[in-house]
């Protein structure tokens, strides 16, 4: 766990390609998406998930939906930081005590179980991770929320400390995209 916590501490950059399967318990349906994640120190991140892009340079947060041809802009201070990729993995790993569930072929499966009410503000009641034992790299992350929805991330490729260029953490809307600047509407209230 010490190596896993070090890798995902937020002190260096993390880049990962992943597949996401969300099981919606009320609808009893699976939703599948693929994406890429780049997280860097200073609350900087870029997540591409299907036809959506989420970008933050540490001060400004952009959320772009290609299907709706719309981009929303908010100040980083208006976003719940606990739900953002720049802090998500490190907060999951540092605030919870995991126990070993099983070992197989150089991997360790670890899990954390919380209360049904979700004792943490993020609302998760169970988290399971499959980790490469020697490298401390998460291969699969399965999170169950208080509504029994299950988010399973399967990481295809993960790299650490590859220094990204700052312009990667800024978003420029494509032509024809409506930009809704939420910073202006909140400032006038």
C-alpha positions, 0 to 999 in steps of 0.5 A: 500500500505504501507504494500505491499511495506514493504513486497516486499521492498527487505529488507527480503526474499520472497518465492513464487510459481506461475503460469504465463500466457503470452499473446503474442499480435502479435501471439494472443497466450497464453503461460503458465508456472509454477514456484517458486521464491526465492528473498533475500537481496543482489541481490540474487535470484533463479527462476525456470520457467518451464524448465529454472532456473535463479540464482544469488548470488549477484555477478554471474548470471547463466541462465540454459535451460534444453531443450538446455542443456546449462548454461550461466554464466555472472557477475551480473554487466552485467545484467540490474538489473531493470529486475531481480526478486531481484528488480522487485517487489520493483521497480514496487511498489515504483516508481509508484502511484497505485489507488484502482480499486475495493474491494471484499472478503478481497482483493483490486485490485489496478492499475497503468496506464502509457503512451503508450510509456512506461514512465519507462525503463521497458516498462510497460504501465499498472500494476494491482495487486490483494492484500490481504488487511490485509496481504499485499500479492500480489495474482495476478500481471498483467503487460502490456508492450508497445507491448500489451503483458500481463504477469499475475502472479498468486501467489499460496503461498507466504512467507516472511523472511524465511532465505535461505541458501547461497548455494541455490543461486549458480548453479552447472551444471548437467552432460552433460550440456554445460557451456558458461562463458560470463565473460571470453569472455567479459574480453578478449574484 
